[in-house]
Structure formats: C-alpha cells, structure tokens
Amino acid sequence: MKNTYRYLVLLMRGAAAVLVLATAGNALSESESDGCFWNPATKQCTPDEQIFLQPIAELSTTDTVVFEEGLRQFRASWSIFPLIDGEWGLGPTFHASACIGCHVNGGRGKTIDDASKPTFQQLLRLSLPGTDASGEPIPHPAYGNQLQVFGIYGESLLNPVVGEADLRIDWVLEKTTLADGSEVELRRPQSRITKPAHGPLGEKTLTSLRNTPVVYGMGYLDAVPEADILALAAMQKSLGLNGRPNYVKDDATGKQLLGRFGWKANQPTLKQQVAAAHIGDMGITSTLYQEQNCPKVQVQCQSAHTTGKHELTDQAWNAVTLFLAGVDAPKRPKPDSDKYIQGEKLFRGAGCAGCHVPELRTGKFPMLKAIEDKQFYPYTDLLLHDMGEDLADHRPDFRAGGRDWRTAPLWGVGLSRRVNGSMDLLHDGRARSVVEAVLWHGGEAKKARDQFATMKKEDREALVSFVHAL
C-alpha cells in the first residue's frame, strides 16, 4: 500500500506538469496566429495540442491501425509491478513514466526558470573521458550514461520518489548588443546536482544537458538516402563549411551506420532510437536492450522486482516506431507575403541555408512506403557542425566532438509555443526565441550569426518571421 501511494503521488506530479504545459500552449507569441491550423489530411481544423501528432495523409488502412496503436503506446503510462494502473515495467530508475510525459503534445521541452524546482523536460547525459572501442561514450561507473532523477522506491510518504540525484538548472543571464544598439538578454544554463545517492560524480565526469526534441517528421529523416547526406557534406566544402556525418553503432548488428537522430546524431535508425529512449528514459527493457540501468553500486536497483520478460514487446516497439515514422511535420506555407519573401532572401543571403538545407528527398523506406520518394522541407542537413565554444559540452559521442551538434531541423518552430507553451530552442533549451538561438551560434555558423547581428531591425524581424512560418 505504501508503494502504491508513492507511485500515485508520482503520477499526480507528472499529470500536473502535463496540464500546466498544455495550458501554457494557449499563450501565443506575437508572431503566431491564433487562427485555424488547417489539416489537409483530415480536412478540418486541428486543435493546438494535436498539431504535432497528425499522421501523414497517405497512410494505408493497415498502417493507420498500427499508427493508432503506436500513438496509444506513446501516451501510455508505465507502472511498477504489481500495480494495474499502467503497463508494467517502469524503472527501477527513470526520468519519466510515459513518452508523452517529456514530449508533451509531441513538442519540445519547456525549461523551468525557478532554480529551486527540479527539472522536468531536460535530462543530463553522463560519461567519463574517452570512448570505447566503437566510439561510444564511457558510462559513469555509479550512475551510467544518464542521470535518473526518479526511482520506484522512496524514503517516506513525504519523499515518495527517490532517484539517483536531484537535478536543477541555474540560469546565468548576460546581454549582447547588436549593431543598431538593440540589447538582447541571453541565458546560459548551469546544471546543479544535489543529493547524489551513490557518491559524488567526480571532477572528471563529463555532463551534457539535453532538452526534449520534437517527434514529428522523423520518418522522413530516416528515409533520406545516405548518399544524399554525404553529397551535402561534399558540397558544403565549397561554402567554407565542414558538415560531417556521425557514424555510430547499430546495436542490433554491431555495424557502424550513419547517425541521424539525437542532438549529436548518435542514433542510426528510428527503431533503435525508440528502444534506446525506452530503456534510457523509463527503464523499459526490450529484445534489443535486455538489461536494466543498474550499475553494480546500485544494490537496491539491482534487487528491484522486474516482470521477468521484455517489458516493451516487439509488437509495441514496432507500433511506436511506425507511429513516429508516420507523424507528419507541419506543412511549409506558400510564399504569400512580401515579408516572407524578404525573410527567405535574408535567410539564404546570411548563409543559414548552407546547413539548414531547405529541401531533402526520401528514398526507399520499406517500413512506411507512403513516404518513399517524397520531397520535404526540414531545413537540416543531418550533419555535424562545430558550433563554437559557447555551445560546447566537451563530451564526445562517436565521431561527434565536444563542440559538434547535428543541424537542428527548423520546420514547425513557429508553432512550438502554440502546441505546448515551449519556445526553448537549442540542445539545452537555453534560447527562448529564434533571435536568441541565432545569437548563440558560433564556430562554422559565426559568419551567419554576425550577419544577423548587423542587420537592420526590420530585416531581422523579416528573417525571424520567415523561420516562424516554416
């Protein structure tokens, strides 16, 4: 009964956070429209909280059934044995009890400004210096490769959920002045770890704060032929850029494959991304990842009750994977205003399109034939770029260095606040607007950043308006 109460408190916390974020989605920025978001697939207006969870229009009847099952699984809460208020298998340590708990409404994470409150939408990657033989980061011996802030056992009714440590973010504010005298406030996150349950992390531990990404359009990105991505890398050399692919381990075969997903492109396929997120964020085992996140020092974790089987069945794994492959990205609007056209010219003229490549095309994709041979507009090249010291985490990940990040897709950015209240951009959510995100760019993107900073105010506004419309 005591454990049941503790778990109910956890669920109430998660539900309250989701409710707050959903409510915040009603507050629109000045550059967003409060009108109807027309869905060409359903031929009707889409509620704001559903904009990022819509299926592509061409799904077959069979795929639609699997898509709906994947959506149900994506929303489902996981529980602890023997409770019956969710699917069994949560933990023993975890970061969320449901996919939708962090990917609220399918959107990006919302940061918490109050440093006295624990983080909910961000997580902290951990590793030791160096990599293993395959290039993968070396996990921390006591805490693994990710700090888990929740656990299935608590100390008392007043402290019902105990994880590996508490994680809070302190925001350091600074200002930058643009060429026309405008001042922009920026913020830099500093992770603060308290109450470490298994001893201090140690001075050599590498950490990297990560914000929750959006989930739409992932099938399209999975279906871009590798040759096309490598061709972009070769083309960029003539632009003075150095886009590079990340080659990472396919955990099913042990082979090295092109990385496509994750902030450092450290996951090769959508299917592996799904399984890795389940084990990494929720402690849900699968046929690919059969061991729990329990380093030897975590005795209580290792002795925790498990279901004795793979918690994410292959059927559920395939359903979630197809659901994510079939979630459509918001459609790119037609150029319908002088401001939009001017903004696009400025975007290209500043060199932004060199990395945020507007147009890609899918190839063969047996998982979901409906998206084969399709032109789409993600504004990414899926390549790694040196983004400068200000954004560096100094944590290598396969071929990605400590200053490298995969080019973030820009499609749907302008709808983010409308969907779940978040406009927290970049890998750690530090940028609260497109303007802030651009001004943090360094390294290969510094030239484009400086051009943006020297634009007239009306030109900057036109460029930002264009990005919001993607």
Backbone torsions as a table, in degrees:
resi	resn	phi	psi	omega
1	MET	NA	-38.7	-179.7
2	LYS	-63.5	-44.3	178.6
3	ASN	-64.6	-35.9	177.9
4	THR	-61.2	-44.2	179.3
5	TYR	-62.2	-42.9	-178.8
6	ARG	-61.5	-42.0	-177.7
7	TYR	-69.9	-37.1	177.1
8	LEU	-61.8	-38.1	177.0
9	VAL	-61.6	-41.9	177.9
10	LEU	-60.6	-45.6	-179.7
11	LEU	-62.6	-38.6	178.8
12	MET	-64.2	-39.1	177.1
13	ARG	-61.1	-46.9	-179.4
14	GLY	-63.6	-42.4	179.6
15	ALA	-63.5	-39.4	179.6
16	ALA	-64.5	-39.8	179.9
17	ALA	-65.8	-40.6	178.4
18	VAL	-63.6	-40.5	179.8
19	LEU	-63.3	-42.1	179.3
20	VAL	-61.8	-44.0	-178.6
21	LEU	-67.5	-39.6	179.0
22	ALA	-64.1	-39.9	178.2
23	THR	-65.9	-38.8	-179.6
24	ALA	-63.3	-23.2	-179.4
25	GLY	-64.3	-15.1	179.2
26	ASN	-77.0	-16.1	-178.8
27	ALA	-89.3	110.7	-176.3
28	LEU	-96.9	149.8	173.6
29	SER	-76.4	166.1	-175.8
30	GLU	-64.1	-24.0	-176.5
31	SER	-90.3	1.5	-178.8
32	GLU	-106.8	151.3	179.6
33	SER	-92.1	143.4	176.0
34	ASP	-98.3	17.1	180.0
35	GLY	-84.9	-171.5	-176.7
36	CYS	-69.4	136.7	169.9
37	PHE	-97.9	102.3	-172.9
38	TRP	-77.8	128.2	179.0
39	ASN	-103.0	111.6	-177.9
40	PRO	-66.7	-21.4	-179.9
41	ALA	-75.8	-44.2	-177.7
42	THR	-93.3	-10.2	-179.7
43	LYS	59.8	39.4	178.2
44	GLN	-158.5	170.0	176.9
45	CYS	-69.2	141.1	179.1
46	THR	-102.7	128.3	175.1
47	PRO	-56.5	145.0	-175.5
48	ASP	-51.6	-43.7	-175.1
49	GLU	-72.1	-6.6	-179.7
50	GLN	-108.7	-1.3	-173.7
51	ILE	-58.7	-38.9	-176.5
52	PHE	-90.1	10.4	-177.7
53	LEU	-124.3	22.5	-176.3
54	GLN	-88.3	139.9	178.5
55	PRO	-76.8	156.0	172.4
56	ILE	-64.2	155.9	-170.9
57	ALA	-71.9	-24.4	-169.5
58	GLU	-98.2	17.2	-179.5
59	LEU	-62.1	137.7	174.6
60	SER	-72.1	167.7	178.2
61	THR	-59.7	-43.5	179.8
62	THR	-63.7	-45.8	-179.6
63	ASP	-66.6	-31.6	178.4
64	THR	-63.8	-40.5	178.3
65	VAL	-62.2	-45.0	179.9
66	VAL	-67.6	-38.9	177.3
67	PHE	-57.2	-48.0	-179.0
68	GLU	-63.8	-37.9	176.7
69	GLU	-66.4	-39.4	177.3
70	GLY	-64.4	-39.1	176.7
71	LEU	-63.6	-42.2	177.7
72	ARG	-61.1	-43.4	179.8
73	GLN	-66.4	-37.6	179.4
74	PHE	-61.8	-34.4	-178.7
75	ARG	-87.9	-15.7	-171.4
76	ALA	-69.1	141.9	173.9
77	SER	-87.1	140.2	175.0
78	TRP	-96.2	146.6	-174.7
79	SER	-123.8	177.2	177.1
80	ILE	-108.6	144.3	179.2
81	PHE	-64.2	135.0	5.9
82	PRO	-106.9	28.7	-179.2
83	LEU	-64.5	156.3	-176.1
84	ILE	-119.2	18.4	-178.5
85	ASP	-97.4	21.0	179.1
86	GLY	179.5	179.4	178.3
87	GLU	-79.5	134.5	-174.0
88	TRP	-70.8	144.0	171.9
89	GLY	134.4	-3.1	-176.6
90	LEU	-60.1	137.4	172.6
91	GLY	81.0	-157.1	13.9
92	PRO	-67.1	-30.3	171.4
93	THR	-115.8	152.5	-173.9
94	PHE	-164.0	170.7	178.9
95	HIS	-112.2	-24.4	179.2
96	ALA	-153.8	158.5	179.5
97	SER	-102.6	1.9	177.8
98	ALA	-159.7	150.5	176.7
99	CYS	-57.5	-44.3	-177.0
100	ILE	-67.7	-15.0	179.3
101	GLY	-64.0	-31.8	176.9
102	CYS	-105.3	-41.0	177.3
103	HIS	-86.5	63.8	-173.4
104	VAL	-62.0	121.8	-177.1
105	ASN	58.9	22.4	-179.9
106	GLY	79.1	6.4	-175.6
107	GLY	-98.9	-174.2	-178.4
108	ARG	-80.3	167.0	-177.6
109	GLY	-72.1	153.8	177.0
110	LYS	-111.6	121.4	-178.3
111	THR	-75.0	160.5	177.9
112	ILE	-108.1	122.7	-177.4
113	ASP	-74.8	-29.9	-176.3
114	ASP	-79.4	110.2	-175.6
115	ALA	-70.1	-10.4	178.1
116	SER	-82.0	-9.5	-178.7
117	LYS	-104.7	143.7	179.3
118	PRO	-69.5	153.1	179.3
119	THR	-71.7	153.6	-180.0
120	PHE	-126.4	-36.2	-174.9
121	GLN	-102.4	-5.8	-179.6
122	GLN	-114.9	155.8	176.3
123	LEU	-133.9	166.5	-176.2
124	LEU	-119.2	115.7	173.7
125	ARG	-76.5	146.0	-179.3
126	LEU	-131.3	147.2	171.5
127	SER	-168.1	168.4	172.4
128	LEU	-99.7	160.4	178.7
129	PRO	-56.0	143.4	178.4
130	GLY	95.2	-178.5	179.0
131	THR	-139.5	166.5	176.1
132	ASP	-83.6	-170.9	-174.3
133	ALA	-62.3	-27.9	-179.3
134	SER	-90.0	-5.3	-178.6
135	GLY	98.0	1.2	-178.1
136	GLU	-79.0	145.0	178.1
137	PRO	-57.8	148.2	179.9
138	ILE	-86.0	120.0	-177.0
139	PRO	-67.1	153.6	175.4
140	HIS	-66.8	135.6	-174.8
141	PRO	-64.4	-25.0	-177.7
142	ALA	-105.7	-21.7	-174.0
143	TYR	-124.6	-1.9	178.4
144	GLY	75.4	-152.4	-175.0
145	ASN	-100.4	5.9	-178.9
146	GLN	-158.6	135.0	179.0
147	LEU	-75.2	122.7	180.0
148	GLN	-100.6	115.0	-172.5
149	VAL	-87.6	-7.8	178.8
150	PHE	-123.7	155.8	173.8
151	GLY	-145.4	164.7	-174.1
152	ILE	-85.2	-6.2	178.2
153	TYR	-118.1	143.1	179.6
154	GLY	-121.6	171.3	-178.6
155	GLU	-89.9	-31.2	-177.7
156	SER	-163.6	174.4	177.9
157	LEU	-64.6	-27.9	179.3
158	LEU	-80.5	-17.0	178.5
159	ASN	-132.5	73.9	-167.2
160	PRO	-75.3	-21.1	-175.3
161	VAL	-130.0	117.9	-178.9
162	VAL	-120.3	122.4	176.4
163	GLY	-107.5	-152.8	-177.8
164	GLU	-77.2	-29.2	179.9
165	ALA	-174.4	167.6	171.4
166	ASP	-93.9	142.2	179.2
167	LEU	-123.4	124.9	175.4
168	ARG	-130.2	159.2	-178.9
169	ILE	-120.2	124.1	171.7
170	ASP	-96.5	129.3	-178.3
171	TRP	-100.2	122.2	177.5
172	VAL	-99.0	119.5	-175.3
173	LEU	-92.8	143.7	175.3
174	GLU	-149.4	162.0	-178.1
175	LYS	-122.8	147.9	172.8
176	THR	-127.4	144.8	-177.7
177	THR	-109.0	127.9	-179.6
178	LEU	-84.9	172.2	-173.7
179	ALA	-61.2	-30.4	-179.1
180	ASP	-89.2	8.9	178.4
181	GLY	92.3	-6.4	178.8
182	SER	-66.8	139.8	176.5
183	GLU	-105.1	137.5	177.3
184	VAL	-124.3	127.2	176.9
185	GLU	-83.5	127.7	175.4
186	LEU	-111.8	162.1	176.3
187	ARG	-137.3	144.7	-177.9
188	ARG	-121.8	127.9	-178.4
189	PRO	-82.7	143.3	171.2
190	GLN	-126.7	115.4	-179.3
191	SER	-73.1	136.2	179.0
192	ARG	-125.2	117.9	-177.7
193	ILE	-105.0	124.3	178.1
194	THR	-126.1	161.1	178.4
195	LYS	54.0	47.8	176.8
196	PRO	-64.6	122.8	-172.3
197	ALA	-76.9	-18.8	-173.7
198	HIS	-128.0	36.3	177.5
199	GLY	91.9	165.7	-179.9
200	PRO	-63.0	151.3	-179.1
201	LEU	-69.2	-29.0	-178.6
202	GLY	96.9	148.7	-174.9
203	GLU	-66.4	-25.6	-177.4
204	LYS	-83.0	-9.2	-176.9
205	THR	-65.3	132.2	176.3
206	LEU	-94.1	133.8	-179.8
207	THR	-126.0	152.9	177.9
208	SER	-149.1	115.7	178.6
209	LEU	-77.5	133.4	-177.0
210	ARG	-129.3	133.7	175.8
211	ASN	-91.7	153.0	178.4
212	THR	-67.4	127.0	178.0
213	PRO	-88.0	168.0	174.3
214	VAL	-73.5	163.5	-176.5
215	VAL	-114.4	-6.1	-176.0
216	TYR	-78.2	155.9	174.1
217	GLY	73.5	9.1	-174.0
218	MET	-69.7	-30.1	177.6
219	GLY	-63.7	-41.0	177.4
220	TYR	-59.7	-44.8	-178.6
221	LEU	-66.2	-33.8	178.7
222	ASP	-70.0	-24.1	-172.1
223	ALA	-96.4	-0.4	177.8
224	VAL	-72.4	126.4	-179.8
225	PRO	-58.9	139.8	179.1
226	GLU	-57.0	-38.4	-179.0
227	ALA	-59.9	-35.6	179.4
228	ASP	-67.7	-38.6	179.6
229	ILE	-67.6	-41.8	178.1
230	LEU	-66.3	-33.5	176.7
231	ALA	-65.3	-36.2	175.8
232	LEU	-63.5	-41.4	178.9
233	ALA	-61.1	-41.5	178.7
234	ALA	-67.3	-40.9	-179.8
235	MET	-64.3	-35.3	-176.2
236	GLN	-66.7	-22.7	178.6
237	LYS	-57.2	-36.9	-179.2
238	SER	-71.1	-15.5	178.8
239	LEU	-96.2	2.9	-177.6
240	GLY	79.8	16.8	179.2
241	LEU	-104.3	166.2	-176.1
242	ASN	-136.3	53.0	176.6
243	GLY	-65.3	132.9	-176.4
244	ARG	-133.5	142.0	175.2
245	PRO	-76.7	150.0	169.4
246	ASN	-99.3	128.1	175.1
247	TYR	-106.2	124.8	-169.4
248	VAL	-129.9	171.0	-174.9
249	LYS	-82.7	128.3	168.3
250	ASP	-83.9	108.2	-171.7
251	ASP	-69.8	-15.4	177.8
252	ALA	-79.2	-31.6	-175.0
253	THR	-118.6	-17.7	-175.7
254	GLY	82.8	-2.4	-179.1
255	LYS	-80.4	162.8	175.5
256	GLN	-93.2	124.7	179.0
257	LEU	-125.1	160.5	176.9
258	LEU	-62.6	128.5	176.8
259	GLY	-80.0	138.7	-177.4
260	ARG	-128.9	-30.5	-170.9
261	PHE	-115.9	156.7	-176.2
262	GLY	94.3	157.5	-175.8
263	TRP	-62.1	-25.5	176.4
264	LYS	-114.4	21.2	179.7
265	ALA	53.1	47.4	-175.3
266	ASN	-99.5	10.4	174.0
267	GLN	-123.3	131.5	-172.5
268	PRO	-84.3	-29.3	-176.1
269	THR	-137.7	158.4	177.7
270	LEU	-64.4	-37.7	-178.8
271	LYS	-64.0	-42.2	178.2
272	GLN	-69.2	-36.3	177.5
273	GLN	-58.2	-41.6	-179.4
274	VAL	-64.5	-47.2	-179.3
275	ALA	-66.0	-39.8	-179.9
276	ALA	-65.8	-38.0	178.6
277	ALA	-67.4	-38.0	179.4
278	HIS	-64.6	-46.0	-179.2
279	ILE	-75.0	-38.5	-175.8
280	GLY	-73.5	-40.3	-173.5
281	ASP	-97.5	-27.1	-175.0
282	MET	-125.2	-4.9	-178.6
283	GLY	70.3	34.2	-177.2
284	ILE	-102.9	114.3	-178.0
285	THR	-78.0	162.7	178.7
286	SER	-149.2	179.0	177.0
287	THR	-68.0	-18.3	177.0
288	LEU	-86.8	-41.3	-179.8
289	TYR	-121.2	96.3	-170.1
290	GLN	-94.7	-11.9	-177.7
291	GLU	-104.0	143.3	178.5
292	GLN	-75.8	164.2	178.0
293	ASN	-80.8	72.3	-175.6
294	CYS	-131.4	84.9	172.9
295	PRO	-56.2	156.0	-172.2
296	LYS	-57.3	-33.2	-177.8
297	VAL	-69.1	-19.3	-177.7
298	GLN	-89.7	78.5	-174.1
299	VAL	-62.6	-44.1	-179.1
300	GLN	-63.2	-38.9	178.3
301	CYS	-62.5	-44.7	-177.6
302	GLN	-68.6	-25.5	-178.6
303	SER	-94.7	1.5	-177.9
304	ALA	-66.6	150.7	179.2
305	HIS	-70.0	137.2	173.0
306	THR	-124.5	168.6	-176.4
307	THR	-76.5	-13.6	-179.5
308	GLY	79.8	12.9	178.8
309	LYS	-150.6	172.6	176.5
310	HIS	-68.1	122.4	-172.0
311	GLU	-75.5	-36.7	173.0
312	LEU	-94.2	105.2	-179.1
313	THR	-66.7	158.9	177.9
314	ASP	-60.1	-36.1	179.3
315	GLN	-64.0	-44.9	178.9
316	ALA	-67.7	-39.1	178.3
317	TRP	-59.9	-47.0	179.5
318	ASN	-65.3	-36.0	-179.3
319	ALA	-66.7	-46.1	178.8
320	VAL	-63.0	-39.8	-179.9
321	THR	-63.3	-45.4	179.0
322	LEU	-67.4	-37.1	176.1
323	PHE	-57.2	-48.9	-179.2
324	LEU	-67.4	-34.3	176.3
325	ALA	-66.3	-30.2	-174.2
326	GLY	-97.8	-1.3	176.8
327	VAL	-75.0	121.2	-175.3
328	ASP	-79.0	152.6	172.2
329	ALA	-88.0	149.9	176.1
330	PRO	-53.9	138.5	-175.7
331	LYS	-72.4	139.5	177.0
332	ARG	-69.5	127.5	-178.4
333	PRO	-74.1	159.7	173.7
334	LYS	-75.4	145.4	176.2
335	PRO	-60.8	108.0	-173.4
336	ASP	-124.6	15.1	178.0
337	SER	-154.9	154.9	178.1
338	ASP	-62.8	-34.9	-179.2
339	LYS	-65.5	-41.3	178.0
340	TYR	-62.6	-47.6	-178.4
341	ILE	-63.0	-42.1	177.8
342	GLN	-64.2	-42.2	179.3
343	GLY	-61.7	-39.7	178.5
344	GLU	-65.7	-39.9	177.5
345	LYS	-61.7	-42.9	179.9
346	LEU	-67.6	-38.0	178.2
347	PHE	-59.7	-46.8	179.5
348	ARG	-71.6	-40.8	-177.5
349	GLY	-64.1	-32.0	178.8
350	ALA	-78.8	-7.3	179.3
351	GLY	90.9	6.8	-178.6
352	CYS	-61.1	-35.2	-176.5
353	ALA	-72.4	-7.7	177.2
354	GLY	-64.1	-38.0	177.6
355	CYS	-105.1	-44.4	176.4
356	HIS	-81.7	71.2	-174.8
357	VAL	-65.4	122.7	-173.7
358	PRO	-62.1	-44.1	-166.7
359	GLU	-123.1	131.1	172.3
360	LEU	-129.9	172.2	-179.8
361	ARG	-139.3	139.5	178.3
362	THR	-82.8	159.6	173.9
363	GLY	-114.8	-141.8	177.8
364	LYS	-70.6	139.8	-178.3
365	PHE	-151.3	83.2	-173.6
366	PRO	-56.8	-30.9	-179.4
367	MET	-59.5	-36.3	-175.9
368	LEU	-148.9	90.3	-174.8
369	LYS	-64.7	-19.6	-178.8
370	ALA	-62.9	-19.9	179.8
371	ILE	-107.6	10.3	177.7
372	GLU	-70.4	142.6	174.5
373	ASP	54.2	48.8	-179.7
374	LYS	-116.9	138.4	172.2
375	GLN	-86.0	134.5	179.3
376	PHE	-145.5	169.9	-167.7
377	TYR	-129.6	78.8	-176.2
378	PRO	-90.6	-19.6	-176.4
379	TYR	60.5	54.1	173.6
380	THR	-152.0	161.5	173.0
381	ASP	-115.6	-1.6	-178.6
382	LEU	61.3	19.6	-178.7
383	LEU	-108.2	161.0	175.3
384	LEU	-86.2	142.2	175.1
385	HIS	-138.2	145.3	173.1
386	ASP	-71.5	115.2	-176.1
387	MET	-102.7	10.8	173.9
388	GLY	92.5	171.2	-173.3
389	GLU	-71.2	-33.4	-177.2
390	ASP	-63.1	-30.7	-179.8
391	LEU	-100.0	1.1	-175.1
392	ALA	-69.6	142.4	170.9
393	ASP	-109.6	-6.8	178.3
394	HIS	56.6	32.0	-179.3
395	ARG	-124.3	105.3	-179.7
396	PRO	-69.1	153.2	-179.8
397	ASP	-148.7	99.6	-170.0
398	PHE	56.4	-121.1	-177.9
399	ARG	-88.7	-1.8	177.6
400	ALA	-80.2	128.3	178.2
401	GLY	-86.2	-178.5	-176.6
402	GLY	-70.2	-12.7	176.8
403	ARG	-112.4	5.9	-174.6
404	ASP	-94.7	141.4	173.7
405	TRP	-143.4	144.7	173.7
406	ARG	-68.8	140.0	177.7
407	THR	-60.4	119.1	-178.1
408	ALA	-73.3	130.8	174.0
409	PRO	-61.1	143.3	-178.3
410	LEU	-101.1	-12.5	-176.4
411	TRP	-58.7	137.3	176.7
412	GLY	80.7	-0.2	-176.6
413	VAL	-57.3	-42.1	-175.6
414	GLY	-67.1	-16.7	179.8
415	LEU	-94.2	-4.6	-170.3
416	SER	-59.1	-49.3	-178.6
417	ARG	-64.4	-33.8	-179.5
418	ARG	-66.8	-34.4	-175.4
419	VAL	-77.3	-47.0	-177.3
420	ASN	-143.6	15.9	174.8
421	GLY	85.6	4.1	-175.8
422	SER	-110.4	130.2	166.1
423	MET	-127.6	42.9	-178.9
424	ASP	-95.1	104.4	-170.6
425	LEU	-102.9	173.5	-175.9
426	LEU	73.3	173.0	-169.4
427	HIS	-63.9	-26.7	-178.4
428	ASP	-113.1	7.8	176.5
429	GLY	75.3	15.5	-175.1
430	ARG	-70.7	-30.5	-175.5
431	ALA	-86.4	123.2	-178.3
432	ARG	-94.5	5.6	-179.8
433	SER	-162.6	166.4	175.9
434	VAL	-62.1	-38.8	179.3
435	VAL	-57.9	-49.9	179.9
436	GLU	-61.6	-41.6	-178.9
437	ALA	-59.7	-44.8	-180.0
438	VAL	-63.2	-41.8	-175.6
439	LEU	-70.1	-16.4	174.7
440	TRP	-83.2	-13.3	-177.3
441	HIS	-64.0	136.7	175.3
442	GLY	-142.4	-160.4	178.4
443	GLY	57.2	-127.2	-179.3
444	GLU	-63.0	-23.8	-177.1
445	ALA	-94.8	3.3	-175.3
446	LYS	-63.9	-37.5	-180.0
447	LYS	-62.0	-44.6	178.1
448	ALA	-65.6	-39.9	178.3
449	ARG	-60.6	-44.4	-178.4
450	ASP	-67.7	-35.2	175.9
451	GLN	-63.7	-40.2	177.4
452	PHE	-63.0	-42.5	-177.0
453	ALA	-68.1	-21.2	-179.9
454	THR	-99.1	1.6	178.8
455	MET	-71.1	155.8	170.0
456	LYS	-66.0	154.4	-176.2
457	LYS	-55.6	-44.2	-177.8
458	GLU	-66.5	-29.9	176.9
459	ASP	-72.9	-41.4	176.2
460	ARG	-59.6	-43.0	-179.5
461	GLU	-64.6	-35.9	178.2
462	ALA	-67.2	-42.9	179.1
463	LEU	-63.1	-44.9	179.6
464	VAL	-64.3	-39.7	178.3
465	SER	-61.4	-38.0	176.9
466	PHE	-64.2	-46.4	179.2
467	VAL	-60.9	-40.5	179.4
468	HIS	-64.6	-22.9	-176.5
469	ALA	-89.4	-5.8	-174.7
470	LEU	-71.5	NA	NA
